[in-house]
Amino acid sequence: MERPDGPEIGLELDRASVAARSAIAGKKNLAGGDATGAERVLGGGNEELLTRKVASIIRDMIVQDILPPNTKLREKMLLEKLGDQIATSRTPLREALKVLASEGLVRLVPNKGAVVADPDISEIADMQLILSTLEGLAGDLAARRATGQEIGEIAATHHEMLAAFHRNDRFAYFKFNQLIHKKLVAATRNSALIDIHDKLNSRLYRIRYKGNLRHQEWKEAVEEHELMLQALQRRDGPGLALLLASHFGERSELISLSDHGPTAADADESS
C-alpha cells in the first residue's frame, strides 16, 4: 500500500478532527438541525479542497522552517514556492492564509499582509500547560469511549509511525505521531475538547516538530508511544492519561525548543 506523505497526511490530520465534529453534529442533524460538520467543511467541493491542500503545504513549510518566524508571506513568493507541488491561484492562497491565521501559525497584519507567527516564551509555556492537561483528559476519555475500530485504526497509524522511525524519516514520523494524537482526541467524542485541543495544537505545531527533531532520546519517545497504545488497548484510562500528560515534555524543555531560548544545538556548541 502506498504511504501518504506531504499534504496528504496533513489532510488526514484535518479529517480526524472533522470526523469527530461531524459525529457529534450528526446527532443534532437527526433531531432536525443543520448539516453535519463534515458536510459544512467538505461541501464546498474542489475549491475548498484546494484551499486545504495549499494550507497544508504552507503549514509544512512553516513547521520545517522553510518559512521561518516573522517571514513576510508575499503572494508572489508563495506562489513560486508552491509551484513545484500544486497549481493554484491567488484566491485559494489567500483563503489558505486565513486558515493558517485561525490556527495561530500566521498573523494577518493590517496594511502589511501575512507574517509567520512568532509566539513568545510566556505564550508557549501557557499553551503547553493547557495542552498537556487536555491530552491527559483525552486519554482518560478515549480509553472509555473509543470503539474497537477506532483503537484498531490508531494501532495501524502507530505501526506506520514505527516504519517511519526505522527509516529515520523524522518528518513522516512526526506527521503520523500527530495523527495518532488527533485520533485519540477525536475518540473522546467531546466537541469542546476537540476544538480547544485542535486550536492549541495548531499553534504549537512547529514547536512540537522541533522537539521531534531535537529529542535526545527519540527511541524513548517511541517506547512511550508503545506504552500509550498498550494502555488504550487495555482501556486503562488513568494510565493513558498519565502517559499523555507527561509525554509532551517539561516547560523548560519546550521553551528551549522555541526561537527565544537556547536550543540543543546551542548547548552542544557551548560544551
HELIX and SHEET records of a PDB file:
HELIX    1   1 PRO A    7  LEU A   30  1                                  24    
HELIX    2   2 GLY A   37  LEU A   42  1                                   6    
HELIX    3   3 ASN A   46  VAL A   63  1                                  18    
HELIX    4   4 GLU A   75  LEU A   82  1                                   8    
HELIX    5   5 ARG A   90  GLU A  103  1                                  14    
HELIX    6   6 ILE A  121  ARG A  145  1                                  25    
HELIX    7   7 GLY A  148  HIS A  166  1                                  19    
HELIX    8   8 ARG A  170  ALA A  186  1                                  17    
HELIX    9   9 SER A  191  ARG A  203  1                                  13    
HELIX   10  10 TYR A  205  ARG A  214  1                                  10    
HELIX   11  11 TRP A  218  ARG A  234  1                                  17    
HELIX   12  12 GLY A  237  HIS A  247  1                                  11    
HELIX   13  13 ARG A  251  SER A  256  1                                   6    
HELIX   14  14 ALA A  264  SER A  270  1                                   7    
SHEET    1   A 2 VAL A 106  VAL A 109  0                                        
SHEET    2   A 2 GLY A 113  VAL A 116 -1                                        
END                                                                             
